[in-house]
Amino acid sequence: MVVTGCHSPPFFFQETKIQLSIEQAFDFSNQVVLITGAATGIGFSTAQQFAERGATLVLVDRDEKIHEVTQALGTRHLSLVADVSNEETVVSSVTIAIEKFGRIDVLVNNAGIGPLSKSEETTSALWDATMAVNLKGSFLFAREVGKHMILRKRGRIINMASQAALVALDGHLAYCASKAGVLGMTRVMAQEWGPLGITVNAISPTVVDTELGARGSWAGEIGAAFKKKIPTGRFALPVEIAMSALYLASGAAAMVNGANIVVDGGYTAG
C-alpha cells in the first residue's frame, strides 16, 4: 500500500484560532507512525493504541517476533527487523518505510536497554552498548525521519527518556547518562525543527510493568522497596506511557514542543 496525496492531517495547525473535537484530535487514520522497540512492552502497547485509532504502522525491533506482532495488528502495517544502533540499517529502514507509504508522520523512539552496574564496575562495553541503543539509536532515527519531515514541513517525534534522566538511580550510571542525553537531544531538535512544523518531545516514565522493568531488574524486594518511594505507590502500566505518546502525537498537543512528560507517580517531585 502506498499512501500519497492524502490531505494534510488536521493537527498540524497554521492558524491560532482552532476548533477541534476530541475525535478529530485523536484520529490517526491518515497517519503513518513508526515505532522502534515495538515487539514488547511500551512499544507494543503504543502500537496497539495507534492501530486502534486508525494509524498505519511501521514497527521496528531487533527481535524477529516483530513480524508476528505486526500481522496481529492488521495486514496494512509494515514490520522491520533492525538494530537501531546500526546507521546503515536505520537509513535502510526509514527508506523502505517511506518508499512503501510515502511518508512518516509520527516517530516514536522507544527502543532501549537497561543493563545495570555500579559506577566503578561499569565496563566500556556496557557503557558503549547502552549509549548505542538508547541515545545513538534515537538520534539516528530522529535524524533520518526528521530529514523527510523537514521536506514536508510537518511531523511529530517522541523520544522515550526516563525518570533516570532527572535523578540518580543506584547502579544506573550508563542508563542515566544515556537518558539525560535523550532529553538534551530532544530540546535541541525541538528548537531547530519547531519553526519547520515539527514538534519534538520526550516522555520520562518511572519503572514500568514490562519484562525490562518491573519484571526484570526491578523485580522482587528491590521493586517492592522502590514502590514505597513513589507517591502513588505503584509502577506504571505500559498503556499509561502509550497514552502519553498518543497525546503528544495528537492534535491536542500542537503547541507542545521541547517538553518532557514525566509519568512517574510523583517520584521526581520530591
C-alpha positions as CSV (number, residue, x, y, z in Angstrom):
1,M,0.0,0.0,0.0
2,V,1.3,3.4,-0.9
3,V,-0.1,6.4,0.8
4,T,0.3,9.5,-1.4
5,G,-1.7,12.6,-2.0
6,C,-3.6,12.4,1.3
7,H,-4.9,15.7,2.7
8,S,-2.9,17.3,5.4
9,P,-3.5,15.9,8.8
10,P,-5.9,18.0,10.9
11,F,-3.5,18.6,13.8
12,F,-0.6,20.5,12.1
13,F,-2.1,23.9,12.5
14,Q,-1.1,27.1,10.7
15,E,-3.6,29.4,12.5
16,T,-4.0,30.3,16.1
17,K,-7.8,30.1,16.3
18,I,-8.6,26.4,16.1
19,Q,-11.8,24.4,16.8
20,L,-11.1,20.7,17.0
21,S,-13.0,17.9,18.6
22,I,-11.5,15.1,20.7
23,E,-12.4,12.7,17.9
24,Q,-10.6,14.7,15.3
25,A,-7.6,15.3,17.6
26,F,-7.1,11.6,18.2
27,D,-7.9,10.4,14.7
28,F,-4.8,8.9,13.2
29,S,-6.5,7.3,10.2
30,N,-4.4,9.3,7.7
31,Q,-1.1,9.0,9.7
32,V,1.9,6.8,9.3
33,V,3.5,6.0,12.6
34,L,7.0,4.5,13.1
35,I,7.7,2.9,16.5
36,T,11.0,1.3,17.5
37,G,11.3,-1.4,20.1
38,A,7.7,-2.4,19.2
39,A,7.7,-6.1,19.8
40,T,7.0,-6.0,23.5
41,G,6.3,-3.7,26.5
42,I,5.8,0.1,26.0
43,G,6.4,-0.2,22.2
44,F,3.8,-2.9,21.7
45,S,1.2,-1.1,23.8
46,T,1.9,2.1,21.9
47,A,1.5,0.3,18.6
48,Q,-1.9,-1.1,19.8
49,Q,-3.2,2.4,20.7
50,F,-2.2,3.9,17.4
51,A,-3.6,1.0,15.5
52,E,-7.0,1.2,17.3
53,R,-7.2,4.8,16.2
54,G,-6.6,4.1,12.5
55,A,-2.9,4.7,12.1
56,T,-0.7,2.8,9.6
57,L,2.2,1.4,11.5
58,V,5.9,0.8,10.7
59,L,7.1,-1.4,13.6
60,V,10.8,-1.9,14.2
61,D,12.5,-4.3,16.5
62,R,15.7,-6.5,16.6
63,D,13.5,-9.5,17.5
64,E,12.0,-11.5,14.6
65,K,8.8,-11.6,16.8
66,I,8.0,-8.2,15.4
67,H,6.6,-9.8,12.2
68,E,4.1,-11.8,14.2
69,V,3.2,-8.8,16.3
70,T,2.7,-6.6,13.3
71,Q,0.5,-9.1,11.5
72,A,-1.7,-9.4,14.6
73,L,-2.5,-5.7,14.4
74,G,-3.5,-5.7,10.8
75,T,-2.3,-6.5,7.3
76,R,-1.8,-2.9,6.2
77,H,1.2,-2.4,8.6
78,L,4.9,-2.9,7.9
79,S,7.4,-4.8,10.2
80,L,11.2,-4.4,10.0
81,V,13.9,-6.2,11.9
82,A,16.7,-3.7,12.6
83,D,19.4,-2.8,15.1
84,V,18.7,0.8,16.0
85,S,22.3,1.4,16.7
86,N,23.4,0.5,13.2
87,E,23.4,3.6,11.0
88,E,23.1,1.6,7.7
89,T,20.2,-0.4,9.0
90,V,18.4,2.7,10.3
91,V,18.8,4.6,7.0
92,S,17.6,1.5,5.1
93,S,14.6,1.1,7.4
94,V,13.4,4.7,7.0
95,T,13.9,4.5,3.2
96,I,11.8,1.3,3.0
97,A,9.1,2.8,5.1
98,I,8.9,6.0,3.0
99,E,9.0,4.1,-0.3
100,K,6.1,2.0,0.9
101,F,3.9,4.6,2.5
102,G,5.1,7.9,1.0
103,R,5.9,9.5,4.4
104,I,6.3,9.1,8.2
105,D,4.0,11.4,10.2
106,V,5.0,10.3,13.7
107,L,8.2,8.8,15.1
108,V,8.2,7.1,18.5
109,N,11.8,6.4,19.5
110,N,11.1,3.7,22.1
111,A,13.9,1.0,21.7
112,G,16.1,0.8,24.8
113,I,18.2,-1.4,27.1
114,G,18.9,-1.1,30.8
115,P,22.0,-3.1,31.9
116,L,22.9,-2.3,35.5
117,S,26.3,-1.9,37.1
118,K,28.0,0.1,39.9
119,S,29.9,3.1,38.6
120,E,33.3,1.6,39.4
121,E,32.4,-1.7,37.8
122,T,30.9,-0.3,34.6
123,T,32.8,-1.6,31.7
124,S,33.4,0.3,28.4
125,A,31.4,-2.4,26.6
126,L,28.4,-1.9,28.9
127,W,28.7,1.9,28.5
128,D,29.0,1.8,24.8
129,A,26.1,-0.7,24.3
130,T,23.8,1.4,26.4
131,M,24.7,4.6,24.6
132,A,24.5,2.9,21.2
133,V,20.9,1.8,21.7
134,N,19.4,4.4,24.0
135,L,21.0,7.5,22.6
136,K,22.6,6.9,19.3
137,G,19.6,4.8,18.1
138,S,17.2,7.6,18.9
139,F,19.4,10.1,17.3
140,L,19.8,8.1,14.1
141,F,16.1,7.5,13.6
142,A,15.2,11.1,14.5
143,R,17.8,12.4,12.1
144,E,16.7,10.2,9.2
145,V,12.9,10.7,9.8
146,G,13.5,14.3,10.5
147,K,15.0,14.9,7.1
148,H,11.8,13.8,5.4
149,M,9.6,15.7,7.9
150,I,11.5,18.9,7.1
151,L,10.7,18.5,3.4
152,R,7.0,18.1,4.2
153,K,7.1,20.9,6.9
154,R,5.3,18.8,9.5
155,G,5.8,15.9,11.8
156,R,5.9,14.6,15.4
157,I,8.9,13.0,17.1
158,I,8.5,11.4,20.5
159,N,11.7,10.2,22.3
160,M,11.5,7.8,25.3
161,A,13.6,9.1,28.1
162,S,13.2,8.1,31.8
163,Q,13.0,9.4,35.4
164,A,16.6,8.3,35.3
165,A,17.3,11.3,33.1
166,L,16.2,13.5,36.0
167,V,17.5,11.8,39.2
168,A,20.3,9.5,40.2
169,L,19.4,5.8,40.5
170,D,21.9,3.4,42.1
171,G,23.6,1.1,39.5
172,H,22.2,3.1,36.6
173,L,25.3,5.1,35.6
174,A,25.2,4.4,31.8
175,Y,21.4,4.3,31.7
176,C,21.0,7.7,33.5
177,A,23.6,9.2,31.2
178,S,22.0,7.9,28.1
179,K,18.5,9.1,29.0
180,A,19.8,12.5,30.1
181,G,21.4,12.7,26.6
182,V,18.0,11.9,25.1
183,L,16.5,14.9,26.9
184,G,19.3,17.2,25.6
185,M,18.8,15.9,22.1
186,T,15.1,16.5,22.3
187,R,15.4,20.1,23.3
188,V,17.9,20.9,20.5
189,M,15.8,19.3,17.9
190,A,12.6,21.0,19.2
191,Q,14.3,24.4,18.9
192,E,15.7,23.8,15.5
193,W,12.8,22.0,13.9
194,G,9.8,23.7,15.6
195,P,9.9,26.6,13.0
196,L,9.7,23.9,10.3
197,G,6.4,22.4,11.5
198,I,8.0,19.6,13.5
199,T,7.5,19.1,17.3
200,V,9.9,17.0,19.3
201,N,9.1,15.9,22.8
202,A,10.1,13.3,25.4
203,I,8.4,11.0,27.9
204,S,10.0,10.1,31.1
205,P,8.4,7.1,32.8
206,T,9.1,5.6,36.2
207,V,9.6,1.8,36.3
208,V,7.0,0.2,34.0
209,D,5.4,-3.2,34.3
210,T,7.4,-4.8,31.5
211,E,10.0,-7.5,31.1
212,L,12.7,-5.0,31.2
213,G,11.3,-3.0,34.1
214,A,9.1,-4.4,36.9
215,R,9.5,-8.0,35.8
216,G,13.3,-7.5,35.2
217,S,15.8,-5.5,37.2
218,W,13.1,-4.1,39.4
219,A,11.5,-7.4,40.4
220,G,11.2,-8.8,44.0
221,E,12.3,-6.9,47.1
222,I,14.1,-4.2,45.1
223,G,10.9,-3.3,43.3
224,A,8.7,-3.5,46.4
225,A,11.1,-1.1,48.2
226,F,11.1,1.3,45.3
227,K,7.3,1.4,45.1
228,K,7.2,2.8,48.6
229,K,9.2,5.8,47.3
230,I,6.6,6.6,44.6
231,P,3.7,8.7,46.0
232,T,1.1,6.7,44.0
233,G,2.5,3.5,45.5
234,R,2.9,1.5,42.2
235,F,4.7,1.2,38.9
236,A,3.3,2.5,35.7
237,L,1.4,0.4,33.2
238,P,2.6,0.2,29.5
239,V,-0.7,1.6,28.4
240,E,-0.2,4.7,30.5
241,I,3.0,5.5,28.7
242,A,1.4,4.7,25.4
243,M,-1.4,7.1,26.1
244,S,1.2,9.9,26.7
245,A,2.7,9.1,23.3
246,L,-0.7,9.3,21.8
247,Y,-1.3,12.7,23.3
248,L,2.0,14.1,22.1
249,A,1.2,12.9,18.6
250,S,-2.3,14.2,18.6
251,G,-4.0,17.4,17.6
252,A,-4.3,18.2,21.3
253,A,-0.6,18.7,21.6
254,A,0.0,21.0,18.6
255,M,1.7,23.6,20.9
256,V,3.7,21.2,23.0
257,N,7.3,21.3,21.8
258,G,10.6,20.5,23.6
259,A,8.7,19.2,26.6
260,N,9.4,16.2,28.8
261,I,6.2,14.5,30.0
262,V,7.1,12.9,33.4
263,V,4.9,9.8,34.1
264,D,6.4,8.7,37.4
265,G,3.6,8.9,40.0
266,G,5.4,11.8,41.6
267,Y,8.7,10.2,42.3
268,T,10.8,13.1,41.0
269,A,8.6,15.7,42.6
270,G,10.2,15.4,46.0
